[in-house]
Amino acid sequence: MPTTDAHLRTLPHPTGDLLFNSSAGPEHGGVPVVAPWFAQTLGPQMHGWARTLPWVITEETGETTTAELSNDRLRLIYTVRRGPEPAFTLRAVNEDEESRRIQLALHPYWAVDTARARVTGLADQPYFDKVAGEARRIDGDLAFGREVDSVVRTTNDCMLIDDHRALTFRTHGTDHVVVWNPGPEECAAADGLHADDWTRFVCVEPALLGENREGVELAPGASAELSLTVTATAGGSVRA
């Protein structure tokens, strides 16, 4: 069967491609798959091994592709449906004889005019501010212009809006959403990004991270799944 890295690079849409890709480094752009852990919570490799190992395409019909990856007694199944309303499903099955902790997420780089962008729908939700290193509550919309790295404990739908379009995110099976943009200083210092790339994307990431971001327990043979559906509407507007 054909193989893939399962790293979706483009999502064509009547409003324009929904995804940003940096020409400085392939890791920054598209929709990287995050599993079986987020950041370095449960292992040393940043965001786990799912984004670096080859996946096997098991089904491809029209605009829908399913790929699988088995490693370390864990099987991942990832389905992407392209089209006017893209949808993603990521499932993990524990094939070990012992329970294990895992985390799942998608890391999409949404193409926006960052200076005019806002994330709405998360007001008053608790979050961990990774920049400040402390727990807080979101006050109104999230805006950009400096580094933002917010791990929000929520199951709410949310929107990413700029003057060009509005992206609505509907999730299932998640317990967090991560909002990230490096801002000008971090972007200039980062490997794999041009100094001004921060002005062209915001990551709004559906995630299953577990209580206190410590993972979820999977019994032998058990599975966990998250899904994301995206609706893009032309003519977005920025809330004050």
C-alpha positions as CSV (number, residue, x, y, z in Angstrom):
1,M,0.0,0.0,0.0
2,P,1.2,3.6,-0.6
3,T,2.7,5.5,2.3
4,T,2.4,9.1,3.4
5,D,3.7,11.4,6.2
6,A,0.0,12.2,6.9
7,H,1.0,15.9,7.0
8,L,-1.7,17.7,5.0
9,R,-0.2,20.8,3.3
10,T,-3.1,22.5,1.5
11,L,-6.8,22.9,1.9
12,P,-8.1,24.7,-1.2
13,H,-11.3,26.7,-0.6
14,P,-13.3,29.3,-2.5
15,T,-12.0,31.9,0.0
16,G,-8.4,30.8,-0.7
17,D,-6.2,28.1,0.8
18,L,-7.1,27.7,4.5
19,L,-3.5,26.7,5.5
20,F,-0.2,28.5,5.8
21,N,3.1,26.9,5.0
22,S,6.5,28.5,5.7
23,S,9.1,28.4,3.0
24,A,11.7,28.4,5.7
25,G,10.9,24.9,7.1
26,P,8.4,22.2,6.3
27,E,7.6,21.5,9.9
28,H,5.9,24.9,10.2
29,G,2.7,24.7,8.1
30,G,-0.2,22.6,7.0
31,V,-1.7,20.2,9.6
32,P,1.0,18.2,11.5
33,V,-0.4,15.3,13.5
34,V,0.4,15.3,17.2
35,A,0.5,11.9,18.9
36,P,0.9,10.0,21.2
37,W,1.7,13.0,23.3
38,F,1.6,16.8,23.2
39,A,4.8,18.9,23.5
40,Q,7.1,16.7,25.7
41,T,4.6,15.8,28.3
42,L,4.8,12.0,28.0
43,G,8.1,11.6,26.0
44,P,11.2,13.3,24.8
45,Q,10.3,13.9,21.2
46,M,8.5,17.2,20.6
47,H,4.8,16.4,19.9
48,G,5.4,12.7,19.7
49,W,6.5,10.4,16.8
50,A,3.3,10.4,14.6
51,R,4.5,13.4,12.5
52,T,7.9,11.8,11.7
53,L,7.0,8.2,10.9
54,P,5.6,6.9,7.6
55,W,1.8,6.2,7.5
56,V,0.1,3.6,5.3
57,I,-2.8,4.8,3.2
58,T,-5.6,2.3,3.8
59,E,-8.5,4.0,1.9
60,E,-8.8,6.8,-0.6
61,T,-12.2,7.7,-2.0
62,G,-12.9,11.0,-3.7
63,E,-11.8,13.8,-1.3
64,T,-11.4,11.4,1.7
65,T,-8.2,9.7,2.7
66,T,-7.6,7.3,5.6
67,A,-4.1,6.4,6.8
68,E,-2.8,4.2,9.6
69,L,0.4,4.0,11.7
70,S,1.4,1.3,14.2
71,N,4.3,1.9,16.5
72,D,5.1,1.1,20.1
73,R,2.0,-1.1,20.4
74,L,-0.2,1.8,19.5
75,R,-2.3,2.0,16.3
76,L,-3.3,5.4,15.0
77,I,-6.0,5.9,12.3
78,Y,-6.3,9.3,10.7
79,T,-9.0,10.4,8.2
80,V,-9.1,13.6,6.3
81,R,-12.0,14.9,4.3
82,R,-11.2,17.8,2.0
83,G,-13.7,20.0,0.3
84,P,-15.8,23.1,1.2
85,E,-16.2,21.9,4.8
86,P,-13.0,20.0,5.8
87,A,-13.1,17.4,8.5
88,F,-10.5,15.4,10.4
89,T,-10.6,12.4,12.7
90,L,-7.7,11.0,14.7
91,R,-8.1,7.8,16.6
92,A,-5.7,5.8,18.8
93,V,-6.0,2.2,19.8
94,N,-4.0,0.6,22.6
95,E,-2.7,-2.7,21.3
96,D,-0.6,-3.3,24.4
97,E,-1.4,-5.7,27.2
98,E,-1.0,-2.9,29.7
99,S,-2.8,0.4,30.2
100,R,-1.0,3.5,28.9
101,R,-1.4,7.3,28.9
102,I,-1.7,9.1,25.6
103,Q,-2.5,12.5,24.2
104,L,-3.8,13.5,20.7
105,A,-4.0,16.8,18.9
106,L,-3.9,18.4,15.5
107,H,-1.6,21.3,14.9
108,P,-3.1,23.3,12.0
109,Y,-1.5,26.5,10.8
110,W,-4.5,28.6,9.7
111,A,-3.8,31.3,7.1
112,V,-4.9,34.7,8.4
113,D,-3.8,38.3,8.6
114,T,-2.6,37.9,12.1
115,A,-2.6,41.6,12.9
116,R,-6.3,41.7,12.2
117,A,-7.2,38.3,13.6
118,R,-9.1,37.4,16.7
119,V,-10.1,34.0,18.3
120,T,-13.6,34.2,19.7
121,G,-15.8,31.9,21.7
122,L,-13.3,31.2,24.5
123,A,-14.0,34.1,26.9
124,D,-13.9,33.2,30.6
125,Q,-12.5,29.7,29.9
126,P,-9.6,28.5,32.1
127,Y,-6.3,28.2,30.4
128,F,-2.6,27.7,31.1
129,D,-0.5,30.5,29.7
130,K,2.7,28.8,28.6
131,V,4.4,32.2,28.0
132,A,3.7,33.5,31.6
133,G,3.9,30.0,33.1
134,E,0.6,30.3,35.1
135,A,-3.1,29.5,35.1
136,R,-5.5,32.2,34.0
137,R,-8.9,32.8,32.6
138,I,-9.4,34.2,29.1
139,D,-10.7,37.8,29.1
140,G,-12.6,38.4,25.9
141,D,-11.2,37.6,22.5
142,L,-7.6,36.4,21.9
143,A,-5.6,38.9,19.8
144,F,-2.1,38.8,18.5
145,G,1.0,40.9,18.2
146,R,3.1,39.2,20.8
147,E,3.7,35.6,21.6
148,V,0.5,33.7,22.5
149,D,0.7,30.1,23.7
150,S,-2.6,29.3,25.5
151,V,-3.7,25.8,26.4
152,V,-7.4,26.3,27.0
153,R,-9.5,23.8,29.0
154,T,-12.7,23.8,27.0
155,T,-15.1,21.9,24.7
156,N,-16.5,25.1,23.2
157,D,-16.7,25.7,19.5
158,C,-14.6,28.7,18.6
159,M,-13.9,31.0,15.6
160,L,-10.8,32.5,14.0
161,I,-11.7,35.8,12.3
162,D,-9.9,38.3,10.3
163,D,-11.1,40.9,7.7
164,H,-11.0,38.2,4.9
165,R,-12.9,35.3,6.4
166,A,-14.2,33.5,9.5
167,L,-13.2,30.0,10.3
168,T,-15.6,28.1,12.7
169,F,-14.2,25.1,14.5
170,R,-16.4,22.3,15.8
171,T,-14.8,19.5,17.8
172,H,-15.7,16.2,19.3
173,G,-13.7,14.1,21.8
174,T,-11.5,17.0,22.8
175,D,-10.9,18.6,26.2
176,H,-8.6,21.5,25.2
177,V,-7.9,23.9,22.4
178,V,-4.4,25.3,22.0
179,V,-4.0,28.7,20.5
180,W,-0.4,29.6,19.4
181,N,1.4,32.3,17.5
182,P,5.1,33.1,18.2
183,G,4.8,36.9,17.8
184,P,7.6,38.9,16.3
185,E,10.4,38.3,18.7
186,E,10.1,34.5,19.0
187,C,9.4,34.2,15.3
188,A,12.7,36.0,14.5
189,A,14.6,33.7,16.7
190,A,12.9,30.4,15.7
191,D,14.4,27.8,13.4
192,G,12.3,27.0,10.4
193,L,10.4,30.3,10.3
194,H,11.0,33.6,8.5
195,A,11.0,36.6,10.7
196,D,7.7,37.9,9.4
197,D,5.9,34.5,9.2
198,W,4.1,35.2,12.4
199,T,2.0,37.8,10.6
200,R,0.4,35.1,8.3
201,F,-0.8,32.3,10.6
202,V,-2.5,31.4,13.8
203,C,-2.6,27.8,15.2
204,V,-5.9,26.8,16.7
205,E,-5.4,23.2,17.7
206,P,-8.0,20.7,18.9
207,A,-6.5,18.5,21.6
208,L,-7.2,15.6,24.0
209,L,-4.7,16.3,26.8
210,G,-6.4,14.9,29.9
211,E,-6.8,16.2,33.4
212,N,-4.1,18.7,34.2
213,R,-2.7,18.1,30.7
214,E,-1.2,14.7,32.0
215,G,-2.8,12.4,29.3
216,V,-5.7,10.1,29.2
217,E,-5.5,6.4,30.3
218,L,-6.2,3.8,27.7
219,A,-6.9,0.2,28.9
220,P,-5.7,-2.7,26.7
221,G,-7.8,-2.7,23.5
222,A,-9.4,0.7,24.4
223,S,-9.4,3.7,22.0
224,A,-9.7,7.4,22.1
225,E,-10.7,9.7,19.2
226,L,-11.0,13.4,18.4
227,S,-12.5,15.1,15.4
228,L,-12.6,18.6,13.9
229,T,-14.9,20.1,11.3
230,V,-14.1,23.5,9.8
231,T,-16.5,25.9,8.2
232,A,-15.0,28.9,6.3
233,T,-17.1,32.0,5.5
234,A,-15.9,34.8,3.3
235,G,-16.0,38.4,4.6
236,G,-14.9,38.0,8.2
237,S,-15.0,40.8,10.7
238,V,-12.9,41.7,13.7
239,R,-14.6,42.3,17.0
240,A,-13.4,45.1,19.2
